[in-house]
Amino acid sequence: MGENRHSTDGFVELDGARLYYEMAGTGEPVVLLHGGMLDRRMWDDQFPFLAQHYQVIRYDVRRAGKSEASSEEAYVHYEDLRHLLDHLQIVRASLIGLSGGARIAIDMAIAYPERVNKLVLVSPGMSGHPFDDPWTHQHGRAFEVALRQGNVDQACEEFLTMWSIGPKRSAEQLDSRMRQQIASMVRQSLAQQILNLNMLELDPPAMGRLHELKAPTLVVLGDQDTSDIVTIAQRLQKQVAAAQLVIMPRVGHTLVMEKPEEFNRLVEQFLRADDL
């Protein structure tokens, strides 16, 4: 554990896994949920910012970052989050999730509504929602082929194309430092065999249960993202009574890293508001 009483880190022990977390600041709890195959470091520009006014927690899911999983038995991703909150003695928190992290946040808010204050769903995934975009399927297949061939560099490029650059931009339009940061996280998750895990989602899935979401919800979408993510964001706006949608220009899927100051202002305004 860290020395500063306002900044700690540690592990929560689960059956067959241990999750690494970091916590800083005081105030209302806010949990940051990273995207699939990324880790807590994607929130480097949000973690200290939010810690100025909130008790902010970020953690690595199983086999991402510093978290581990010795077992490949099926597990429920939002139950891991619940165990983390229990471990930290947090009764209720606002959840900020990107992509797969947003999917976890949605499932958690439906399964345990009493544990969730507000939701910020960024470039959101959603349990039960199909991916239909042929462009995404094309690059997804290329990603799988590269992995089978042991070409991790090419797999990282395909990931970056799908989940950072997007279908409307070239690689050169994405900041090279950000590209390196994302590739480093993906490379580590792959080395830790994250794809071998059997992650279970909400049953029945969230797609048919969005009317159950009662928490005030901010959906943030980049205008350079894929059509599937746009569809999910629009579905949330239409079907969640307490949802508002903000579309950020000239950013893609990992917009929190592309335009952190703009994103941080949006989140701060939303979290501070007493109502929508």
N, C-alpha and C positions, 0 to 999 in steps of 0.2 A: 504493500500500500504506500501511497505517496505521503510525504511529511505534512504538507499543507492540508489543513482540515477542509479547505474549500476545493481541493483538487486531489482526487484519489484514483487509483486503478486497482484492478484485481481480477479474479476469476470467480465465476459461479459454477459449481459442480453439478452436472446433470448425469442421468444414466447414460454411460457410454460416451460422455462428452464434457468438455469444459469450455465456457465462453469467456472471452476476455472483454472487459469493459473499462471505460474511463468516465469519470464524473467530475464536473467542476461547477462552481458558482452556487448561489443560493436563490431560493424563490420557488415559483411553481415549476414542477418537473416537466422537462421536455426530453423526449427520446428521439435520437437520430438513427434511422434504419437505412443501411446502405443498399446499393443495387446489386443484382446478381453478379457473381464472380468478382466484384469489387470488395472493398473492406472499409473499415471506419475512417481511414485516411482520406476518403473522398470528401469528408466533411471538415477538412482542415480550416477552411475559411468560415465555416459556420460555428464550429465548436467554441472557440474563444469569444466570438461575437455574442452568441446567445448566453454564454456564461456571465456576461456583465449584468444580466437581469433575471436569469433563470437558473434552476438546478438542471444542468444539461448532461445527458448520458448518451454516449455512443458505444456501440459494441460490434464485435465481429461475429457473424453467424458461424455455424459449424464449418470447420476447415477453411475459413477465410481469415486473413490476417494472422493474429496470434491465437485464435481459437482452434480447438482440436476436437476430433471425434474418433474414438477407437472402434466404435461400432458402426456398421452400415445398415442396421435395422431401421425400419421406418420410424419417423418421428414427425411431430406436428410443429410446424415452424412458429405459430403464434403461441403455443404452449411454452416454447423456449423463452419468448419475450415475457410471458406471465411469470415464469420462474425467476427471471432476472429482476422484475419489479418486486416480487415477493422477497427475494434475497436482499434488495436494497431498501426494503420496507416502504415502498412507494405504493400508495393506494390507488392513485389516479394520476395520469400523465397525458400531455399532448404528444402526438406522434407525428414526426416528419419523416416521410419515406420516399425514396427515389426508386422507380421502376419495380423490381422485385421487393424492395423495402416497402413501397406503397401497397403492394399486394398483401404483405404481412400485416400492415397497419389496418387495411380494410377488414381483413379476416378477424383480427383482434377486436376491432370495434363492433363487429357483429356478434362474435362469440362472447365477449366480455364488455358490454357497453358501459357498465358501471366503472370500468378501469380507465376509460378514455375521456379526456376533456375535449380537445380539438384535434382535427386532422389536417395535415398539409400533405397532399398527394401530388408528387412531382413526377412528370412523365410516367403516369401510373400503369402498372400491370394490374391484373384482376383475376382471381381464381375463377376458372370456368369459362373465361373469355377466349375464343379461338384467335389464332393469328392467321390471317388470310392473305396478307400482302405478298404477292409473288416475289417481289424484290427481296424481302426479308427471308423468305424460304430459300431463295437462290444463295444468298450469303450464309445462311444457316447450314446449308448442305456443304458449302465450301469450307466452313469452319470445322465441320465434322470430318471431312476428308483430310484436312490438314492435320488434325489430331491423330487420325488413324495412321497417317504417314510419319508421325513424330515431328512434324514441322510446326513447332510452337510459335515461331516468329510469324508464320503465315496465319495461324489461328488467331493470334493477337491482332493482326491487321484486319481480319474479317470481323472480329469483335468490335474493333474501333469503327469500322465502316458501318456496321449495323447500329451500334449503341452509343456513338459519339458524333460521327461525321454526318450520317444520315443520307438519304437518297438524293438530296438536292445540292450537295456540296462536294468539293474535292478535298483530299487529305490536306492539301496545303492551306486550306482555309481554317484548319484547326490548329491552335497554338501547339508548337512542338513540345514544350515542357509539359503541357497537359496530356498530350499523347503518350509521353514517356511515363507519366505518373499512372495513367490508366493501364498501360501495358504491363507495368511492374506489378500492379495489384492482380491483374488477370493471370499473369505468369505464376505468381505465388499460389493463387487459388488452384490453378491446374496442377502445380507440383504437389499440392496437398490433397489431390484426388477429390476435389469438391464435387465433381460430376458423378462420382460413384455413390453419393448419398441418395437416400430415398426420402425425399421431403414430401410430407402430406399437407394438404390444404384443407380449407373449410369444407364440410360435407353436410348438406348440399352447398355448392360453391357460391361465392359472393355475387356472381353475375345475376342470378335470379332473386337476390335478397337485398338489393340496394335500398329498398324502402325501409329496411330495418336500421339503416344508418341514421342516427339522430344527432350526432355531434356536429357542431359547426365545422364546415369543411372548405378548405381552399385547395383548388386544383390548379396546378401550374404546368403549362405546356409550352414547349419550344416550337416555333413555327417551321423548324427544319427537321422535325421528327417524322417517323414513319406513319403511314395511314392507320395502322392498327392502334397505335398509341393515341392518335387523334380521336379515333372512334371510342376508345375507352374513356378518354377525358370528357367527350361530349355526352356519353352515356351517364357518367357521374353527375354532370351538370344538370341533366334532365331528370334523373331519377332520385337524386338525393335532395331532399327538401331544403336542407341547410347548406347547400353547396354554391360556391361561386367559382367561375373559371377565369383565369388570367392567362393570356397568350403572350409570351415574351418573344419579341422579334429577334431574328438573326442568331438564334441559338438552337442547339439540338437536344438530344436526349439527356446528356449529362450537364444540363444548363447551370446547376449549382456551382460547377467548377468553371464554366465559361464566363458567367457574369455574376460572380459571387456578391458584389455590393448591391446590385439591383435586386437579386433574389433575397438577400438579407433584409433589405428595406421592406419588401413585400411581406415577408414572414413576421417581422417585428410589428408592422402595422396590424396584421391579422391577429397575432397573439395578444396584442394590447387591447384590441377592440372588445367591448363588453358584449356586443351583439353584431350580427351581420347587417 
